[in-house]
Amino acid sequence: MSTGNMNLTLKVWRQKNNKTTGALVDYKLADISPDMSFLEMFDVLNEQLINKGEEPVVFDHDCREGICGMCSMFINGRPHGPKDLVTTCQLHMRSFKDGDTIVVEPWRAAAFPVVKDLTVDRSAFDRVIAAGGFISVNTGNAQDANNLPIPKMQADAAFEAAACIGCGACVATCKNASAMLFVSAKISQLALLPQGQPERYRRVQSMVAQMDAEGFGNCTNTGACEAECPKGISLENIARMNRDFASAKFVSEETV
């Protein structure tokens, strides 16, 4: 009697560190439940490898709820796999068929060097945020919500930009390894709100400068980043960032 479970072939990128050459290694998995998440399937693989005395596959994960952005895997040529608007941890094995071959690779970008196997160093994103992705305010009691009225369209746009989880899928899918969707989202979530206005132009210049320093490529408007973003971050944020960056050139040095 058929259980509905699957037999799969995995081709997984194995690489000891950033200084060594990696390669795809084949693994056979049997009796995989379609109700497993993709990461649970990797847990099964690693348990088998450990039981055989082999080194498990290293991959990033944390919340497994599509929030933290850690689960960065390039699956069959797409970041986070074949489904739209989901992260790798939200991808289930029912998205595949019995007998499938699944190729799993790390993010590919000069700014995201491989740490080991499927894990990459995304600290470049942290340094971009540290360059200006914040608001400098005095601490104290929070104001009442209705003290700072914000038009609903602006509030919604800021909320949508803030949905970015910093997973790096935009960089991984871009032919130029551009981080402009990520950076523009982090700029927009502040630029659209009253609290973000005092440092608005200094912020965009600092964050764009750090983005360039990290070695990310430029945007050529192919739209792959928006198409593959698990949170559906819009290209409108890149346009807003470009407008702010251009406007900053006309602001006095003292203001910036």
Residue pairs with C-beta under 8 A, 6 or more apart in sequence:
3 31
4 33
4 34
5 31
5 32
5 33
5 34
5 98
6 31
6 32
6 33
6 34
6 93
6 96
6 97
6 98
6 99
6 100
7 28
7 29
7 30
7 31
7 32
7 98
7 99
8 28
8 29
8 32
8 41
8 96
8 98
8 99
8 100
8 101
8 102
9 26
9 27
9 28
9 29
9 100
9 101
9 102
10 26
10 27
10 28
10 29
10 45
10 101
10 102
10 104
11 24
11 25
11 26
11 27
11 101
11 102
11 103
11 104
12 24
12 25
12 27
12 45
12 57
12 104
12 117
12 118
13 22
13 23
13 24
13 25
13 104
13 105
13 106
13 117
13 118
14 22
14 23
14 24
14 25
14 57
14 117
15 21
15 22
15 23
15 106
15 114
15 116
15 117
16 22
16 116
17 114
17 115
17 116
18 113
18 114
18 115
18 121
22 114
22 117
24 103
24 105
27 45
27 49
29 41
29 44
29 45
29 48
32 41
32 44
32 93
33 93
34 92
34 93
34 94
35 92
35 93
35 94
36 44
36 92
36 93
37 64
37 89
37 90
37 91
37 92
37 93
38 73
38 75
38 81
38 88
38 89
38 91
38 92
38 93
39 59
39 61
39 64
39 71
39 88
39 89
41 93
42 57
42 59
45 56
45 57
46 56
46 57
49 55
49 56
49 57
50 56
57 117
57 118
58 115
58 116
58 117
58 118
58 119
59 71
59 73
59 117
59 118
59 119
60 70
60 71
60 72
60 118
60 119
60 120
61 70
61 71
61 89
62 68
62 70
62 71
63 70
63 89
64 71
64 89
65 89
65 90
66 86
66 87
66 89
66 90
66 165
66 230
67 165
68 165
69 87
69 165
69 166
69 167
69 168
70 167
71 80
71 87
71 88
71 89
71 167
72 79
72 88
72 106
72 107
72 118
72 120
72 122
72 167
72 168
72 169
72 172
73 79
73 80
73 81
73 88
73 104
73 105
73 106
73 118
74 104
74 105
74 106
74 107
74 108
74 172
75 81
75 82
75 88
75 91
75 102
75 103
75 104
76 82
76 102
76 103
77 103
78 173
78 228
79 107
79 167
79 168
79 169
79 172
79 173
79 228
80 86
80 87
80 88
80 91
80 167
80 169
80 228
80 230
81 88
81 91
81 95
82 91
82 95
83 90
83 91
83 95
84 227
85 230
85 231
85 232
86 230
87 165
87 167
87 230
90 230
96 102
104 118
105 118
106 112
106 114
106 117
106 118
106 119
106 120
107 120
107 122
107 168
107 169
107 171
107 172
108 172
108 177
109 120
109 168
109 171
109 172
109 177
109 216
110 177
110 215
111 124
111 171
111 177
111 179
111 214
111 215
111 216
112 120
112 121
112 122
112 124
112 168
112 171
112 172
112 177
113 120
113 121
114 120
114 121
115 121
120 168
122 166
122 168
124 179
124 214
124 215
124 216
125 166
125 168
125 179
125 182
127 210
127 214
128 179
128 182
128 183
128 186
128 207
128 210
128 211
128 214
129 186
129 207
130 210
131 206
131 207
131 209
131 210
132 187
132 199
132 202
132 203
132 204
132 205
132 206
132 207
132 210
133 186
133 187
133 190
133 203
133 207
134 190
135 190
135 195
135 196
135 199
136 198
136 199
137 195
148 194
148 195
150 158
150 193
150 194
154 192
154 193
155 192
155 193
157 188
157 192
157 236
158 188
158 189
158 190
158 192
158 193
159 189
160 232
160 233
160 234
161 184
161 185
161 186
161 188
161 189
161 192
161 233
161 237
162 185
162 189
163 185
163 231
163 232
163 233
164 181
164 182
164 185
164 186
164 189
164 229
164 231
164 233
165 230
165 231
166 182
167 230
168 182
169 225
169 228
169 229
169 230
170 178
170 179
170 180
170 181
170 182
170 225
170 226
170 228
170 229
170 233
171 177
171 178
171 179
171 182
171 216
171 225
172 228
173 224
173 225
173 227
173 228
174 217
174 219
174 222
174 224
174 225
175 220
175 222
175 224
176 217
176 218
176 219
176 220
177 216
177 217
178 216
178 217
178 218
178 219
178 220
178 225
179 211
179 214
179 216
180 211
180 216
180 218
180 219
180 225
180 238
180 241
181 219
181 225
181 226
181 229
181 233
181 235
181 237
181 238
182 233
183 207
183 208
183 211
183 241
184 237
184 238
184 240
184 241
185 233
185 237
186 207
187 203
187 204
187 207
187 237
187 240
187 241
187 244
188 237
188 240
188 241
189 196
190 196
190 200
190 203
191 197
191 200
191 203
191 204
191 240
191 244
196 203
200 244
201 244
201 247
201 248
201 251
201 255
201 256
202 248
202 256
204 241
204 244
204 245
204 248
205 245
205 248
205 256
208 241
208 245
219 238
221 235
223 235
225 233
225 235
226 232
226 233
226 234
226 235
248 256
